[in-house]
Structure formats: C-alpha cells, structure tokens
C-alpha cells in the first residue's frame, strides 16, 4: 500500500486560517476538501438550515406534491414502497410518519430480500390495486421498475417515484419522478440518499400546507441515520442534514432507537456509530428475515415493543455474524483448494448460501486477497451473487465483456448484484480467465495523507480540529495522519484472521494507543521480536475515546531500531526482567558521557582559590566542584551529621568516583576520598592524609555541639574549603556560583499517593533505598513498564551511569529514585517529581528541584511517613539506655567467635553494625574473639553521632512538615539561615 502526502495550496491555507481564526490544521483540512474561500468554509464548518435549497427546484416536485395533495383531499389510499436496507427503511419511515400524521390514508410495504428480490414487482402492484390503492409512492427504488410501473399505470394508479439510484437511458412512465441523478434534472445537488430525497418531498408538502419546518426537521434523526448508512457524500445539503440530524439523534424521543442505542452501549452517537454499529443491526433484519422489524423499531411508540424489537434485531445480527462466518470460511476453503485466487476476479460459490450476507462475505474476501471478488449462492438451478471490487477497478466495465453469460446484472463500479444459470458458472470462470488480465485488476492501493505529525504533537488542539470537521463520511473522510519513526511500546496481533493489531507508540513525552483491522501485517521477520526493539510508521485516523486520543490504524510499516536504540532497549528489557543479573561486560557504557562534565567549566578555577574560603553554590555546581577536586587529589569531606554526609556521598555516587567511601562509626573504612561526619573526623581522621579538605554545611554543627565545632575548625579549618547551599553571616572570603532554578510546589500531603499521571515525565522519590525497590517492583506489576526504571546508589556503577544517560536522552518516562541523586530529575528538562517519602535532610528536597529544568514538586508524604522516618532514625541511632541494656545482656553470652557473634546479634532490635561498632569502641574485639566489656557511654562514637543526628532532624528537617507551600518555596529559593554564622577567629 502506497502512502501519498496530499499537496495543498499553502497560501490558501494561511488565508483561511487568518480569515476564519482557526488553526492551520483546520484550514489545511478544509482546503484538502475543496473548500476555496471563507464563505464556503463557514458553510462547511457551521452549516445552517439556510443551505437547504427549495425542494421545488426538483423537476417533478410540483407534480408529486399535487398528486399527493389531491390524494389527501380525496381520501385516496397511498402505499409507500420502500427498500430493505437502512436507507429504504428510514426513507419509508420519514414518508409514512409525515403522511400518516398530516391527513393521508397511507400504508407501507418493504419487500423481503430473499422472497421478493430488489425493487418493485408486478405482483405487488396487482395486490395493491386489489386493495384499492390509488397512489404508489416509492422511496429508494423505482427508477428502473419499468414493468411494474407500466402495470400500475394500466390499472389506473398514480405513481410517484422518489429514488437516488442511477437511471437508465430512459425513465419509467411514472407520473412524477424525483431523482437528483436524472439526466434532465437541474437540481444543483446530486448526492442525496433515498431518505434525503424523501425528506425533500415532505419539505415541499409541508410548505404547501403551511406546516412549520420544525415538524419536518423533527424527522432529521431518521434522515441522518439513513444518509450515513447509505454512504453518500456528506457535503453540501447532506452535511447540514447529518450534522443537525446527529444532534437530534442524540436527543431523540423515538423509543426503539433509544433502546437499541442503550443496548449497544453508545453514550454519544456519531457518524461512525451509525455506520459500524447501528446500521448493521438494522440491516440484519432485512438480510435474514423481515425488514419490517427494523421499520417498526424506529417508529414504535410503545415501550415494551421498543425493548422487544431492539433485542430481536441484536439477535438477527448475532445470527447474521454466525452465518457470515460460516460462509466466509467455506468460501476461503473453496478458493484455496481450487486455486481460484489465481484468477484476476476471484469467484466463490456454494449451495444455499444466504443471499443476505454474501455481499458482506465478498467484501471480507476483497480485503483478504486484494482483488475483485464474486460470491455466488446456488439454489434450484439459479445462481445469484454479489460482487465487490477494489478501489480503482470498475467491475461493471470488466464484466460487460461477457454480459451474455448473466441473466441479470447491475449496480455500481465497486459493487453489483447479478444472476445466472447454475450451468453457466464454468463459463463464467473461463470467461474471467480468458477476457480479464491481471493488469486489469492490478491497482496499488493508496492512502492519501492529510498531514504529518508526531506522537508528541497529538494534543487537544488537534482533537478540537478533528471534531470541528465532523461529521465524517464519504465526501468528507476522516483526516489521515502520518506518524513516522515512533518507538513501539506494544504490538499485539489478534483475531482469527491475524490481520488485526493493537499497538502503543511512544514519543518523547507521551504515548498513544491504536488499533487496526484488516491490516497487511509485515513479514514474519518481526514476529517474536520484543516491541521495544522495533520502530513503526503508521497512517491513521485520530479518534477520541473514553481514555483519550486513540489511533485508528489504516496501515503500518515496521523496522528494527538503530544500533543505539537497540542497545538502549536491550538494557531496559534486561533491567526490567532481572536487573540484579545484569553484567557490565554486556553493555557498552563507555559510550555514555556523564552529565557532570558539562558543569565542570563553571567551577574549574575554584580549586586554586586561597584557603580558607567559603563557596556558596546552587546544588549541581557544588557536586561538580567536589567531583573536580577528587580528579585533582585525595579529598576529605566533613559534614555536621551522618545524614548530611549520606546526602553528599550518594549524590556523588551517581558519577562512579573511584576510591570514594562513606565513613562513620559503623562503617570505619579508608579510601582515597572520604565523606564523613564531624564526630568520626574528630576521632579517627588526619588531615595530612588528604590533599583537600572540605567542610560542608559545618555551620549547623555549632547548634548541637559547640566544642566539637571548635575542634573541627581548629583541626581542619585553616586549609579548608567551606561549602554551603545557604546564606548566612561570615568573615570568610566568599565566592558564589549561581545556577538556574525553576520549580513550583504542589501540596498533596496526607492525601492518597496517586500513581496515574498526565505529565510527560514523572519521578517518584523515596529517601529509603528499600522503598525504591519495593515500590518499583509493585509498580511494574500494575502498569506497562517498558518506559520505567529505578535509580539508587545501590545499583552497580555501570547501571547508574546508563540509567542517568537514559533519563537525559528521554528514553524513559517514569523514574523511581532515591532522593540523593544529584539533580537526576532535572535531566528530563521538565518533570513532575512526587516526594512519596519524608526526607532525612532538607538537602534532599533541594536536590529534587535543582538543575537546569522546570520541576513540579508534589509533596505527597503523610504524617505517618514523618513518624516512621523519625522512628527509623532513632533505631539507626539508639539511645544510651538501649545500648546499655543490649551490651549488658550480650556480655552474659560472651566470649564467642566473631562469626557466632554476627549471627547472634541479629536477634536484637539494634542494628548489627551499631552493636559491632560499640564493642569496637569499648575494646571488645581481639583477634577473632568478641569479649565482654564495661559499658562506658563516653567512648561510644554512635552515641555522640546520635546527639547531633536527632537534634539536627528535630530542629531543621522536622520543620518541613509544618511549613506552608509558600514558606517552603521561599526556603528553597532564598535559602537564608537566620540563626547561623560562620566566623573563624584567625584567618
């Protein structure tokens, strides 16, 4: 199938967009629909009743009205002869309703397809005469009923024909013929359905009788129903008829239609609902049994009858589907077994196939073989059939080459009905083989594309533009969009035919779902391939569903992603499957550039400043400065508390710095670069082991332990870089490194934690690593997760680097992360960050909104989260009495080997590492034996850390809970500490 982007006069598009004050898309679609000026455009977009021409412009309208008015005045009987499809049924209902309610003695007759065939039969005319019928009024038929109309005239009946089918060279001898397709007809619009012609007739009658047009327009719901169902062009007068009719159909008082629509679950009827859901149910009655059931449904005024008839029609449709499926399967089997698919026109035939459904079967076979198809039912030596063609092949012209084989023959270029003797079927097959070539039927299907767009461009403006041009149908097809190079989140083939597919395409900032039926699915090369390793081009309509915009896929083309995309998607697939088993050697992470290198130039010269010096940063540049120092030499970073040290350490861990360690009372390690707290640094660290010393936020320490604060300044301060995110008084030389901050805050505290989102990129933040993993595992079980990963400093270095790169390149949309991630959310550029957990430090919140991005920070923790965080902190830093009790109890069981000790202490509420550090401080370790000790709280580093840790949390972090959004915004933005200063006695 070839895709062709339609050319358009761009100057005219600009002109219409300006004159109408509409989007360029609306203007483009109008121009592509042959709208050439603003007046035509207004009539198209906002059609009013004024577009309806006088019905008396029809050649024989005056005659028809006169005949019917005389019949009314003389109390003569009128019979309406309709047709068994939706157009004929609704046309009959329009005429019957108007005439019966306005003084006519009227009956109706709708033939049965199987018993009576198409059109007016002479037997019907004879029976009507015997019932003393004076006037025969047709709807949607009669233009070729020469014999029957001649019979009616011989019997003295008046005949009024209303039809819209193509006449033959001569017209029947009716008294009046209203048909826009008459060769001598001067009415400007030719594309009415049969029900549309009936509507023009009742409009003329109402005008003569001085009946207000609102009475006639009350029938527009039926007129719209038949007009859409018959697939005539929805332009000119038809556009008003259908647009207004749909409004009335959605507020109709016709009980049968109300009940049918309710049973179909349609909330708001549009033209597609008529064509694909309502019309097939009404047609099913005429296909299988009596169209009278459909007629009665749409005119009934009895509630019980409405419900019963609606149920009956649904039953007809179910039966029709079953019969259709059986015939279709038999036809495919016959075609394949007899190799009939090699014929230029495929023929399938069987005995007793239901005449009411063979046309639908022929249509399905055309989709399957992409060739014209004839389906024939044989009964009592006669073969009756339906033919359907492909776009661009006039099947009537082809079959005219051997017209003599057929008994009867007629229809349209794309569809026709025919009959022949059973014995002539072999002649038909031979004639097709000898008189029609493959070139005659070889037409490359073309999809005409209105506009090229991307997934990210599908927004409310496009939906509004599409809705503005409704209703859609022939003459005003749904806009077709080309979407190229989209990533594939989902690709699933379904249905017995294997030609239907559900897809989800991903853009940079959003995804969209789509479904396609009867598609030519690409080769088996793509079957079994994970969707994330594919890209896709589609041509599709965009429709609004209950869940938002959705694609109606007309055709698709798939291809493998680029090498880089393939690498990314392979990593993501493996990460989601089992991230713990990923191996560094399987991924080329060397090609990934760490984003911190882009920040280094702004801070590269600071390392040469004379110390001591105070450096005030926006957070991304603080971490870049520390990273740069570590590239130059061994670096010691001292923090006031363990949680502040953890913030620095985990933030820097995203950049995989070799030799970086976190040291404290529990984790007593040495490294090239050490991040620690003041208690540990004072007791166990020598500045001479390092090239650079950094005191981070050391001003906080003075509030909790002034003596320790003084010792740290004396021991480390003279050659230190003092760094901070805050503003306060100081006597140190100062340098400030500014950075962009663009954020807003939404208060969802103590509200349910929402998982759904409407934003492009979403980050869920937790202060606890275990919470990150737990939430991620639960989340991916509930939601499609190909675009979701988690980040934590617990990941392997190569995983942290690759995930940071994926975020930066917007290869993922949802991120579950720990809070200390060195402004990772800002790599999205624009993101919503949901803080689902209460932090240990205010620095964690600053981290979440910093960076070169627009961040919406949603505070989504609860008071219970705050309490849990406080309790967790107290467990990590147990009290003096808790430590005393545990040590005294443990001493009873000592001595024991270290291996036994580590297993034994798992039974205590105090963390194992904390108890081990206590015995180390108290001298209980010797070789591989743990011995009993005397409890001396002054020697326990963990108790000293606790004093600072809990006071820091209570004084600074806990205040976050009580701050208003405005106060929190000000604190993050201004970062002024009213109660702090940093003064060195000797500079």
Long-range contacts (C-beta under 8 A, 24 or more apart in sequence): 1-444, 1-445, 1-446, 1-447, 1-520, 1-555, 2-444, 2-445, 2-446, 2-447, 3-446, 3-447, 3-449, 3-482, 3-539, 3-555, 4-446, 4-447, 4-448, 4-449, 5-449, 5-452, 5-482, 6-32, 6-448, 6-449, 6-450, 8-32, 12-36, 16-41, 20-45, 22-465, 22-468, 23-461, 23-465, 25-451, 25-461, 25-462, 25-465, 26-465, 26-468, 26-469, 28-450, 28-451, 29-450, 29-451, 29-465, 29-469, 29-479, 30-469, 32-450, 33-235, 33-469, 33-476, 44-235, 44-239, 44-469, 45-468, 45-469, 47-239, 47-240, 47-243, 47-244, 48-240, 49-213, 49-217, 49-240, 49-244, 51-236, 51-237, 51-239, 51-240, 52-203, 52-237, 52-240, 53-187, 53-188, 53-189, 53-237, 55-200, 55-201, 55-203, 55-204, 55-207, 56-204, 56-207, 57-186, 57-187, 57-188, 58-178, 58-180, 58-185, 58-187, 58-200, 59-177, 59-178, 59-182, 59-184, 59-185, 59-186, 59-187, 60-176, 60-177, 60-178, 61-176, 61-178, 61-200, 61-201, 61-204, 63-160, 63-175, 63-176, 64-160, 64-162, 64-175, 64-176, 64-178, 64-201, 64-204, 65-201, 65-204, 65-205, 65-208, 67-135, 67-158, 67-160, 67-175, 67-176, 68-99, 68-104, 68-135, 68-137, 68-160, 68-205, 69-205, 69-208, 69-209, 71-104, 71-105, 71-134, 71-135, 71-158, 72-102, 72-103, 72-104, 75-105, 76-105, 76-134, 76-135, 77-105, 77-106, 77-107, 77-131, 77-132, 77-133, 77-134, 77-135, 78-104, 78-105, 78-106, 78-107, 78-133, 78-134, 78-135, 78-137, 79-106, 79-107, 79-108, 79-109, 79-128, 79-131, 79-133, 79-135, 79-136, 79-137, 80-106, 80-107, 80-108, 80-109, 80-137, 80-138, 80-139, 81-108, 81-109, 81-110, 81-111, 81-120, 81-124, 81-136, 81-137, 81-138, 81-139, 81-141, 81-142, 82-108, 82-109, 82-110, 82-138, 82-139, 82-140, 82-141, 82-291, 82-295, 83-110, 83-111, 83-118, 83-139, 83-140, 83-141, 83-194, 84-110, 84-111, 84-112, 84-113, 84-286, 84-291, 85-140, 85-229, 85-230, 85-283, 85-286, 85-291, 86-225, 86-226, 86-229, 86-230, 86-279, 86-282, 86-283, 86-294, 87-140, 87-193, 87-194, 87-195, 87-226, 87-227, 87-229, 87-230, 88-139, 88-140, 88-141, 88-194, 88-226, 88-291, 89-226, 89-282, 89-286, 89-291, 89-294, 89-295, 89-298, 90-195, 90-222, 90-223, 90-225, 90-226, 90-229, 90-298, 91-139, 91-140, 91-162, 91-193, 91-194, 91-195, 91-197, 91-198, 91-226, 92-139, 92-140, 92-198, 92-295, 93-222, 93-295, 93-298, 93-299, 94-139, 94-195, 94-198, 94-199, 94-202, 94-219, 94-222, 94-223, 94-226, 95-137, 95-139, 95-162, 95-198, 95-201, 95-202, 96-299, 97-219, 97-222, 97-299, 98-202, 98-205, 98-206, 98-215, 98-216, 98-219, 99-202, 102-205, 102-209, 102-211, 107-131, 107-133, 108-295, 110-286, 110-291, 110-292, 110-295, 111-291, 112-286, 112-289, 112-290, 112-291, 113-286, 113-287, 113-291, 113-355, 113-356, 114-354, 114-355, 114-356, 118-417, 119-144, 119-145, 119-148, 120-145, 120-148, 120-149, 121-148, 122-147, 122-148, 122-151, 124-148, 125-151, 125-152, 125-155, 125-157, 126-151, 126-155, 128-152, 128-157, 129-155, 129-156, 129-157, 133-157, 134-158, 135-159, 135-160, 136-160, 137-162, 138-162, 138-163, 139-163, 139-194, 139-195, 139-197, 139-198, 140-164, 140-165, 140-193, 140-194, 140-195, 140-197, 140-198, 141-165, 141-194, 142-172, 142-174, 143-167, 143-168, 143-171, 143-172, 143-177, 143-179, 144-168, 144-172, 144-410, 145-172, 146-172, 146-173, 149-173, 149-174, 162-194, 162-197, 162-198, 162-201, 163-194, 163-197, 164-192, 164-193, 164-194, 164-196, 164-197, 164-232, 166-412, 189-236, 189-237, 189-238, 191-232, 191-233, 191-235, 191-236, 191-238, 191-475, 192-227, 192-232, 192-237, 192-238, 193-226, 193-227, 193-229, 193-230, 193-232, 193-238, 194-226, 194-230, 195-222, 195-223, 195-225, 195-226, 195-227, 195-230, 196-223, 196-226, 196-227, 196-232, 196-237, 196-238, 196-241, 198-223, 199-223, 199-241, 217-244, 217-248, 218-248, 220-244, 220-245, 220-248, 221-245, 221-248, 221-249, 221-252, 221-254, 221-257, 222-254, 222-298, 224-248, 224-249, 224-274, 225-249, 225-257, 225-274, 225-278, 225-279, 225-298, 228-271, 228-274, 228-275, 228-279, 228-471, 228-473, 229-274, 229-275, 229-278, 229-279, 229-282, 229-283, 231-275, 231-473, 231-474, 232-473, 232-474, 232-475, 233-473, 233-474, 233-475, 233-476, 234-271, 234-471, 234-472, 234-473, 234-474, 234-475, 234-476, 235-475, 235-476, 238-475, 239-471, 239-476, 242-271, 242-471, 242-473, 243-470, 243-471, 246-270, 246-271, 246-471, 254-298, 254-299, 254-300, 255-300, 255-301, 255-302, 255-303, 255-305, 255-306, 256-296, 256-297, 256-298, 256-299, 256-300, 256-305, 256-306, 256-309, 256-310, 257-297, 257-298, 258-306, 259-306, 259-307, 259-309, 259-310, 260-297, 260-310, 260-313, 260-314, 262-310, 263-310, 263-311, 263-314, 270-470, 270-471, 271-470, 271-471, 271-472, 271-473, 272-472, 272-543, 275-473, 280-317, 281-313, 281-314, 281-316, 281-317, 282-313, 284-313, 284-316, 284-317, 284-319, 284-320, 285-312, 285-313, 285-316, 286-356, 287-316, 287-320, 287-354, 287-356, 287-357, 288-316, 288-319, 288-320, 288-323, 288-354, 288-356, 288-357, 289-316, 320-356, 320-357, 323-354, 323-357, 324-357, 324-360, 324-361, 324-364, 327-353, 327-354, 327-357, 327-358, 327-361, 327-375, 328-361, 328-364, 328-365, 331-361, 331-365, 331-375, 332-365, 332-368, 335-365, 335-369, 340-429, 341-369, 341-371, 343-371, 343-429, 343-432, 343-433, 344-371, 344-372, 344-432, 344-433, 344-436, 344-437, 344-438, 344-440, 344-441, 345-371, 345-372, 345-373, 345-374, 345-387, 345-395, 345-398, 345-432, 345-436, 345-441, 346-371, 346-372, 346-373, 346-374, 347-373, 347-374, 347-376, 347-425, 347-428, 347-429, 347-432, 348-373, 348-374, 348-375, 348-376, 349-375, 349-376, 349-377, 349-378, 349-383, 349-385, 349-425, 350-376, 350-377, 350-378, 351-377, 351-378, 351-379, 352-377, 352-378, 352-379, 353-377, 353-378, 355-384, 358-385, 358-386, 359-386, 359-388, 359-415, 359-417, 362-386, 362-387, 362-388, 363-388, 366-390, 367-499, 367-518, 368-497, 368-499, 370-445, 371-441, 372-398, 372-441, 374-418, 374-428, 376-425, 378-422, 378-425, 381-421, 381-422, 381-423, 382-407, 382-419, 382-420, 382-421, 382-422, 383-419, 383-420, 383-421, 383-422, 383-424, 383-425, 384-417, 384-418, 384-419, 385-417, 385-418, 385-419, 385-420, 386-415, 386-416, 386-417, 386-418, 387-411, 387-415, 387-416, 387-417, 387-418, 388-414, 388-415, 389-413, 389-414, 389-415, 390-441, 390-443, 390-445, 391-443, 391-445, 391-446, 392-443, 393-440, 393-441, 393-443, 398-436, 398-440, 398-441, 401-431, 401-435, 401-436, 402-428, 402-431, 402-435, 405-431, 447-480, 447-539, 447-554, 447-555, 448-480, 449-480, 449-481, 449-482, 449-539, 450-479, 450-480, 450-481, 451-479, 451-481, 451-482, 452-481, 452-482, 452-483, 452-484, 453-481, 453-482, 453-483, 454-483, 454-484, 454-486, 454-507, 455-483, 455-486, 455-505, 455-506, 455-507, 455-510, 455-511, 455-512, 456-507, 456-508, 456-509, 456-510, 458-510, 458-512, 458-542, 458-549, 462-542, 462-549, 463-542, 463-544, 463-549, 466-542, 466-543, 466-544, 467-544, 478-541, 478-543, 478-552, 479-541, 479-542, 480-539, 480-540, 480-541, 480-554, 481-539, 481-540, 481-541, 481-542, 482-537, 482-538, 482-539, 483-537, 483-538, 483-539, 483-540, 483-551, 484-537, 485-535, 485-537, 486-535, 486-536, 486-537, 486-538, 487-532, 487-535, 487-561, 487-565, 488-531, 488-532, 488-534, 488-535, 488-536, 488-558, 489-531, 489-532, 489-784, 489-786, 489-787, 490-531, 490-784, 491-531, 491-534, 491-536, 491-558, 493-521, 501-553, 501-556, 503-536, 503-538, 503-551, 503-553, 503-556, 504-784, 505-536, 505-538, 505-551, 506-787, 506-813, 508-760, 508-810, 509-760, 509-761, 509-810, 509-813, 510-760, 511-787, 511-813, 512-549, 512-550, 512-551, 513-547, 513-550, 513-551, 514-538, 514-540, 514-550, 514-551, 514-552, 514-553, 515-550, 515-551, 515-552, 515-553, 516-540, 516-551, 516-552, 516-553, 516-554, 516-555, 516-556, 519-553, 519-555, 519-556, 520-555, 522-556, 522-557, 522-558, 526-558, 529-560, 530-569, 530-573, 531-786, 532-569, 532-572, 532-573, 532-786, 533-560, 533-561, 533-566, 533-569, 533-570, 533-573, 534-558, 534-559, 534-560, 534-561, 535-559, 535-560, 535-561, 535-565, 568-806, 568-809, 568-811, 571-802, 571-806, 572-786, 572-789, 572-806, 572-811, 572-812, 573-786, 575-789, 575-799, 575-803, 576-780, 576-785, 576-786, 576-788, 576-789, 579-795, 579-799, 582-796, 582-799, 584-796, 584-797, 584-798, 587-798, 587-802, 589-798, 589-801, 589-802, 592-801, 592-802, 592-804, 592-805, 593-805, 594-655, 594-656, 594-801, 594-804, 595-804, 595-808, 595-827, 596-623, 596-624, 596-627, 596-655, 596-822, 599-623, 599-624, 600-624, 600-627, 600-628, 602-737, 603-628, 603-737, 604-628, 606-721, 606-735, 606-737, 607-632, 607-692, 609-721, 609-733, 609-735, 610-733, 611-718, 611-719, 611-720, 611-721, 612-717, 612-718, 612-719, 612-720, 612-721, 612-722, 612-732, 612-733, 612-984, 612-987, 613-721, 613-722, 613-732, 613-733, 613-734, 613-735, 614-722, 614-723, 614-724, 614-730, 614-732, 614-733, 614-734, 614-735, 614-982, 615-721, 615-722, 615-723, 615-724, 615-734, 615-735, 615-736, 615-737, 616-723, 616-724, 616-725, 616-726, 616-727, 616-734, 616-735, 616-736, 616-737, 617-723, 617-724, 617-725, 617-736, 617-737, 617-739, 618-725, 618-737, 618-738, 618-739, 618-740, 618-741, 618-850, 619-725, 619-739, 619-822, 619-823, 619-843, 619-846, 619-847, 619-850, 619-851, 620-739, 620-822, 620-823, 620-826, 620-850, 620-851, 620-852, 621-737, 621-739, 622-723, 622-725, 622-737, 623-651, 623-652, 623-655, 623-822, 623-823, 625-723, 625-737, 626-652, 626-694, 626-723, 627-652, 627-655, 627-657, 629-692, 629-694, 629-721, 630-657, 630-660, 630-672, 630-673, 632-691, 632-692, 633-690, 633-691, 633-692, 634-672, 634-673, 634-689, 634-690, 634-691, 634-692, 635-673, 635-674, 635-690, 635-691, 635-692, 635-693, 635-694, 636-673, 636-674, 636-676, 636-681, 636-685, 636-687, 636-689, 636-690, 636-692, 636-693, 636-694, 636-716, 637-673, 637-674, 637-675, 637-676, 637-694, 637-696, 638-676, 638-677, 638-678, 638-681, 638-685, 638-693, 638-694, 638-695, 638-696, 638-698, 638-712, 638-716, 639-675, 639-676, 639-677, 639-678, 639-696, 639-697, 639-698, 640-677, 640-678, 640-696, 640-697, 640-698, 640-699, 640-700, 640-701, 640-704, 640-948, 640-952, 641-677, 641-678, 641-700, 641-701, 641-841, 641-945, 641-948, 641-949, 641-952, 642-677, 642-877, 642-945, 642-948, 642-949, 643-840, 643-841, 643-873, 643-949, 643-952, 643-953, 644-677, 644-696, 644-697, 644-700, 644-841, 644-843, 644-952, 645-675, 645-676, 645-677, 646-820, 646-840, 647-820, 647-840, 647-841, 647-843, 647-844, 647-847, 648-675, 648-696, 649-675, 649-793, 649-820, 650-793, 650-818, 650-820, 650-821, 651-820, 651-821, 651-822, 651-847, 652-822, 653-793, 653-800, 654-791, 654-793, 654-800, 654-804, 654-821, 654-822, 654-824, 655-822, 656-797, 656-800, 656-801, 664-941, 664-945, 665-914, 665-917, 665-921, 665-940, 665-941, 665-942, 665-945, 666-911, 666-913, 666-914, 666-916, 666-917, 666-942, 667-913, 668-917, 668-920, 677-945, 677-948, 678-705, 678-708, 678-709, 678-712, 678-948, 679-708, 679-941, 679-944, 679-945, 679-948, 680-941, 680-945, 681-712, 681-715, 681-716, 682-708, 682-711, 682-712, 682-715, 683-941, 687-715, 687-716, 687-719, 692-721, 693-719, 693-720, 693-721, 694-720, 694-721, 694-722, 694-723, 695-720, 695-721, 695-722, 695-723, 696-723, 696-724, 697-723, 697-724, 697-725, 697-726, 697-843, 698-722, 698-982, 699-724, 699-726, 699-728, 699-977, 699-980, 699-981, 699-982, 700-952, 700-956, 700-980, 701-948, 702-980, 703-951, 703-955, 703-979, 703-980, 704-947, 704-948, 704-951, 704-952, 704-955, 705-944, 705-947, 705-948, 708-944, 708-948, 713-984, 717-984, 718-986, 722-982, 724-982, 725-843, 725-846, 725-975, 726-975, 726-976, 726-977, 726-980, 727-974, 727-975, 727-976, 727-977, 728-976, 728-977, 728-980, 728-981, 728-982, 729-980, 729-981, 729-982, 729-983, 730-981, 730-982, 730-983, 731-982, 731-983, 731-984, 731-987, 732-982, 732-984, 732-987, 739-850, 739-851, 739-852, 740-851, 740-852, 741-849, 741-850, 741-972, 741-973, 742-853, 742-854, 742-855, 743-849, 743-854, 743-855, 743-856, 743-857, 743-972, 744-855, 744-856, 744-857, 744-969, 745-856, 745-857, 745-858, 745-859, 745-965, 745-968, 745-969, 746-856, 746-857, 746-858, 746-859, 746-965, 747-859, 747-965, 748-834, 748-858, 748-859, 748-860, 749-859, 749-860, 749-861, 749-862, 749-863, 749-961, 750-862, 750-863, 751-860, 753-834, 753-836, 753-860, 754-834, 754-860, 755-779, 755-782, 755-783, 757-814, 757-832, 759-831, 759-832, 759-856, 760-813, 760-828, 760-830, 760-831, 761-810, 761-813, 761-814, 761-815, 761-828, 761-829, 761-830, 761-831, 761-832, 762-813, 762-814, 762-815, 762-831, 762-832, 762-834, 763-814, 763-815, 763-816, 763-817, 763-824, 763-825, 763-828, 763-831, 763-832, 763-833, 763-834, 763-848, 764-814, 764-815, 764-816, 764-817, 764-834, 764-836, 765-817, 765-818, 765-819, 765-825, 765-833, 765-834, 765-835, 765-836, 765-837, 765-848, 766-816, 766-817, 766-818, 766-819, 766-836, 766-837, 767-818, 767-819, 767-837, 767-838, 767-839, 767-840, 767-844, 767-869, 768-818, 768-837, 768-872, 769-793, 769-794, 769-818, 771-836, 771-837, 772-816, 772-817, 772-818, 775-816, 775-836, 776-816, 779-814, 779-816, 785-814, 787-811, 787-812, 787-813, 787-814, 788-812, 788-813, 788-814, 788-815, 788-816, 789-814, 789-815, 789-816, 790-815, 790-816, 790-817, 791-815, 791-816, 791-817, 791-818, 791-821, 791-824, 792-817, 792-818, 793-818, 793-820, 819-844, 819-845, 819-847, 819-848, 820-844, 820-847, 821-847, 822-847, 823-847, 823-850, 823-851, 823-853, 825-851, 825-853, 825-855, 826-850, 826-851, 826-852, 826-853, 826-855, 827-851, 827-853, 828-853, 829-853, 829-854, 830-854, 830-855, 831-855, 831-856, 832-856, 832-858, 833-857, 833-858, 834-858, 834-860, 835-859, 835-860, 835-861, 836-860, 836-861, 836-865, 837-861, 837-865, 837-869, 838-865, 838-866, 838-868, 838-869, 838-960, 838-961, 839-869, 839-957, 839-960, 840-869, 840-873, 840-953, 840-957, 841-952, 841-956, 841-957, 842-956, 842-957, 842-960, 842-971, 845-960, 845-968, 845-972, 846-972, 846-975, 849-972, 859-965, 859-968, 863-961, 866-958, 866-961, 870-953, 870-958, 873-949, 873-950, 873-953, 874-950, 875-909, 875-910, 875-911, 876-911, 876-914, 877-914, 877-942, 877-945, 877-946, 877-949, 877-950, 878-910, 878-914, 878-942, 878-946, 879-946, 880-937, 880-943, 882-909, 882-910, 883-910, 883-918, 883-935, 883-937, 883-940, 883-942, 883-943, 884-935, 884-937, 886-910, 886-915, 887-915, 887-918, 887-919, 887-922, 887-933, 887-935, 888-935, 890-915, 890-932, 891-932, 891-933, 894-924, 894-930, 894-931, 894-932, 895-929, 895-930, 895-931, 895-932, 896-929, 896-930, 897-928, 897-929, 897-930, 898-925, 898-928, 898-929, 898-930, 899-928, 901-930, 914-942, 917-941, 917-942, 918-942
